[in-house]
Amino acid sequence: RPGTMTEHLPKQSPAGKSKRALAADGRMYFSYAQIHETVSKAVPAIQAFRPDVILAIGGGGYIPARMLRTEVRVPILAISLELYDDATKTANAQVIRRQWFDETGTGAKVPGGRVLIVDEVDDTRTTLQYAVEELRKDHAPAAIATFVVHNKDKPKKGVLPPDVTMIVGEEIPGWWACYPWDAAAYGHTVREHEALAKQCALEHDDKRPEAGAEAEHPAIFGGHVSSVAAMQYALIGFAPMAHIM
């Protein structure tokens, strides 16, 4: 069920299914509303962890963390970790620590406290592993949980300790995920991005296939289609869920 947790569950336990498709450019888009709904569904699992403070990983974790704060009502600390180089569009050899926090003000809640690390997506798990290791090395919290809006269904390079609670909003395919705060990076206005996200989620204003949709999305609605197009518009069922690694 959405928003539930099972102690020390080593594998994911899907709670329901949602349909997702690729846009024509081969990417998967998510809207602000879709992200907000996914975050809200995870709130019961996050409240069960009882965090004292949220540690938001920038830049992708900042907005989901702010969405969470309204419902969970705990303060936010911001850090910035860089795994991918925006200039070269390639992965760095290791995570770069761009910004951290000190143990004054809100930071004083971390030593001996319960810390929720928030990011938008778990791709390789490398960033989450780094954040957990640095947090334990420098600040000795009593308990750590991670929350990601999306977990990509793909092999991971990073590993989290078994006593770290891992909460996932939604399981998604291992495709390239595009978020609305990065709309300009993909050459779109935010409204263009939101329209693409709606298409990827197979959403329509009247909740029924739009006129001509059979021709526009033949792999979805059952028309004849080439193998390339079939791959591009293949549907994948994934679930909102929460679990502990």
Phi and psi in degrees as a GROMACS rama.xvg file:
@    title "Ramachandran Plot"
@    xaxis  label "Phi"
@    yaxis  label "Psi"
@TYPE xy
-58.8599  137.498  PRO-2
79.6819  16.5149  GLY-3
-107.574  159.414  THR-4
-133.414  147.937  MET-5
-122.697  129.32  THR-6
-61.1681  128.871  GLU-7
51.4693  40.4707  HIS-8
-79.0587  115.711  LEU-9
-74.3406  -23.9667  PRO-10
-121.622  159.979  LYS-11
-70.6463  148.032  GLN-12
-123.385  86.1025  SER-13
-56.9934  142.589  PRO-14
-108.564  -17.2718  ALA-15
-171.688  -178.326  GLY-16
-129.98  142.772  LYS-17
-130.952  150.262  SER-18
-98.632  141.89  LYS-19
-142.827  144.239  ARG-20
-133.606  162.54  ALA-21
-84.213  148.286  LEU-22
-75.754  173.037  ALA-23
-62.6626  -22.7273  ALA-24
-87.6527  6.20782  ASP-25
81.9992  11.673  GLY-26
-112.402  165.019  ARG-27
-114.437  121.305  MET-28
-106.497  144.604  TYR-29
-126.507  139.783  PHE-30
-94.7171  166.088  SER-31
-59.6774  -43.3547  TYR-32
-63.8809  -42.7708  ALA-33
-62.2135  -42.5164  GLN-34
-65.7983  -43.1579  ILE-35
-62.5517  -41.5398  HIS-36
-63.4862  -41.7928  GLU-37
-64.4066  -42.482  THR-38
-61.6864  -46.0034  VAL-39
-62.1216  -36.6446  SER-40
-65.7246  -24.1654  LYS-41
-86.515  -8.26489  ALA-42
-56.8652  -45.1862  VAL-43
-57.6945  -40.3227  PRO-44
-66.3145  -38.2056  ALA-45
-69.1069  -40.9772  ILE-46
-63.8811  -33.7629  GLN-47
-64.7687  -29.3088  ALA-48
-73.4668  -25.5303  PHE-49
61.3926  59.4763  ARG-50
-69.1268  146.97  PRO-51
-91.3436  -26.1361  ASP-52
-155.201  148.355  VAL-53
-101.285  132.365  ILE-54
-110.609  103.29  LEU-55
-89.5803  126.521  ALA-56
-89.102  120.232  ILE-57
-93.235  153.223  GLY-58
-91.9053  -19.127  GLY-59
-68.7898  -23.7508  GLY-60
-86.2566  -9.24252  GLY-61
-64.3314  -49.5627  TYR-62
-70.0397  -45.9892  ILE-63
-57.69  -37.3345  PRO-64
-63.7003  -40.4044  ALA-65
-67.4693  -36.565  ARG-66
-61.1023  -42.5984  MET-67
-64.3103  -39.1306  LEU-68
-57.6474  -35.3981  ARG-69
-61.7952  -36.0955  THR-70
-97.0135  -31.1929  GLU-71
-90.4918  -28.9571  VAL-72
60.9823  50.9216  ARG-73
-130.088  155.308  VAL-74
-70.8148  162.235  PRO-75
-115.007  135.844  ILE-76
-109.348  143.904  LEU-77
-113.12  132.116  ALA-78
-126.26  164.381  ILE-79
-132.351  118.019  SER-80
-121.277  138.78  LEU-81
-120.647  115.954  GLU-82
-104.512  -36.6275  LEU-83
-106.712  136.042  TYR-84
-85.862  115.327  ASP-85
-63.0641  -31.9313  ASP-86
-70.8475  -43.0434  ALA-87
-97.9819  -11.6437  THR-88
60.6527  31.2158  LYS-89
-127.752  162.439  THR-90
-79.0857  140.847  ALA-91
-72.7627  161.102  ASN-92
-64.6125  -29.3708  ALA-93
-150.989  165.633  GLN-94
-68.2068  134.719  VAL-95
-103.714  128.432  ILE-96
-89.441  102.08  ARG-97
-88.8152  -34.6969  ARG-98
-149.942  137.544  GLN-99
-133.83  -166.375  TRP-100
-130.322  164.04  PHE-101
-113.25  173.319  ASP-102
-93.7124  40.294  GLU-103
-112.395  157.898  THR-104
59.3817  -127.738  GLY-105
-62.2859  -31.1985  THR-106
-60.719  -21.4277  GLY-107
-68.772  -14.5306  ALA-108
-78.0206  -13.6538  LYS-109
-75.9975  -53.2466  VAL-110
-59.7715  123.017  PRO-111
75.6025  3.66128  GLY-112
-105.105  -179.85  GLY-113
-105.656  117.067  ARG-114
-113.387  129.665  VAL-115
-105.604  114.349  LEU-116
-87.8803  130.673  ILE-117
-122.583  131.886  VAL-118
-142.529  165.411  ASP-119
-79.8714  -35.0051  GLU-120
-148.493  141.45  VAL-121
-102.135  103.446  ASP-122
-93.3245  -68.9406  ASP-123
-105.344  -8.75251  THR-124
72.3311  2.18289  ARG-125
-65.0065  -43.9868  THR-126
-65.9498  -42.875  THR-127
-63.5131  -41.6132  LEU-128
-60.7815  -45.2543  GLN-129
-61.0341  -46.0295  TYR-130
-60.8482  -43.4823  ALA-131
-64.1745  -45.6596  VAL-132
-63.7304  -43.5921  GLU-133
-67.2643  -38.1301  GLU-134
-62.4817  -45.3456  LEU-135
-69.9792  -38.9897  ARG-136
-65.6661  -40.9681  LYS-137
-100.154  -19.6773  ASP-138
-134.31  -10.297  HIS-139
48.2709  59.5335  ALA-140
-70.436  159.382  PRO-141
-75.5032  -34.1859  ALA-142
-153.5  148.877  ALA-143
-130.492  137.837  ILE-144
-130.302  154.41  ALA-145
-119.065  143.526  THR-146
-129.259  126.236  PHE-147
-122.343  141.272  VAL-148
-61.7979  -44.4544  VAL-149
-130.379  137.709  HIS-150
-113.293  123.559  ASN-151
-78.3572  133.093  LYS-152
-80.5035  85.5673  ASP-153
-159.685  161.319  LYS-154
-60.7228  144.57  PRO-155
-108.431  144.98  LYS-156
-88.8869  -35.731  LYS-157
-86.9692  161.107  GLY-158
-134.7  137.66  VAL-159
-105.415  143.796  LEU-160
-60.4931  151.723  PRO-161
-64.6562  -18.9386  PRO-162
-91.1212  5.78537  ASP-163
-91.747  123.912  VAL-164
-75.0069  125.891  THR-165
-114.884  118.917  MET-166
-113.636  127.598  ILE-167
-119.981  131.969  VAL-168
-73.6535  -45.9787  GLY-169
-155.292  138.853  GLU-170
-83.8468  132.388  GLU-171
-130.95  161.638  ILE-172
-63.1499  167.337  PRO-173
-83.1626  32.1663  GLY-174
-83.0493  170.451  TRP-175
-71.0034  120.972  TRP-176
-101.036  132.443  ALA-177
-116.278  128.772  CYS-178
-108.614  150.774  TYR-179
-62.7776  -29.3424  PRO-180
-70.4414  -12.1313  TRP-181
-106.314  16.4406  ASP-182
-52.3329  -45.785  ALA-183
-63.3726  -29.4978  ALA-184
-65.6377  -22.352  ALA-185
-104.734  12.7236  TYR-186
77.8113  24.5199  GLY-187
-121.38  153.362  HIS-188
-76.8733  166.271  THR-189
-65.0985  -32.7856  VAL-190
-70.7468  -36.2307  ARG-191
-64.2927  -41.0653  GLU-192
-61.8145  -45.4811  HIS-193
-62.3653  -36.1499  GLU-194
-65.8366  -40.5699  ALA-195
-64.9727  -39.0157  LEU-196
-63.1956  -37.573  ALA-197
-65.2169  -39.6594  LYS-198
-65.1774  -42.8735  GLN-199
-64.9094  -31.803  CYS-200
-87.3059  0.999383  ALA-201
59.0739  38.0922  LEU-202
-94.0426  141.701  GLU-203
-135.801  150.585  HIS-204
-57.9776  -35.8187  ASP-205
-99.2876  8.01749  ASP-206
64.4615  15.3052  LYS-207
-127.751  159.598  ARG-208
-56.9007  133.495  PRO-209
-72.7355  157.305  GLU-210
-56.7113  130.721  ALA-211
84.0501  0.257072  GLY-212
-64.0619  -29.7349  ALA-213
-60.3689  -37.7815  GLU-214
-76.2776  -35.7838  ALA-215
-73.9892  -36.8446  GLU-216
-127.35  68.0993  HIS-217
-61.5562  -32.429  PRO-218
-70.8152  -26.3296  ALA-219
-80.0047  -44.833  ILE-220
-101.569  6.80746  PHE-221
99.2518  9.58346  GLY-222
-78.7701  178.239  GLY-223
-74.3639  144.114  HIS-224
-153.968  148.731  VAL-225
-73.1686  163.858  SER-226
-63.8506  -34.0374  SER-227
-65.9464  -47.7876  VAL-228
-66.3971  -36.3317  ALA-229
-61.6857  -40.2365  ALA-230
-66.9373  -39.5294  MET-231
-65.4229  -36.7849  GLN-232
-108.395  17.7152  TYR-233
-61.1971  140.63  ALA-234
-91.476  141.295  LEU-235
-127.188  132.551  ILE-236
-95.7075  123.857  GLY-237
-136.587  173.198  PHE-238
-132.761  142.945  ALA-239
-68.6038  133.882  PRO-240
-162.634  172.44  MET-241
-145.044  145.297  ALA-242
-156.417  172.716  HIS-243
-117.631  131.557  ILE-244
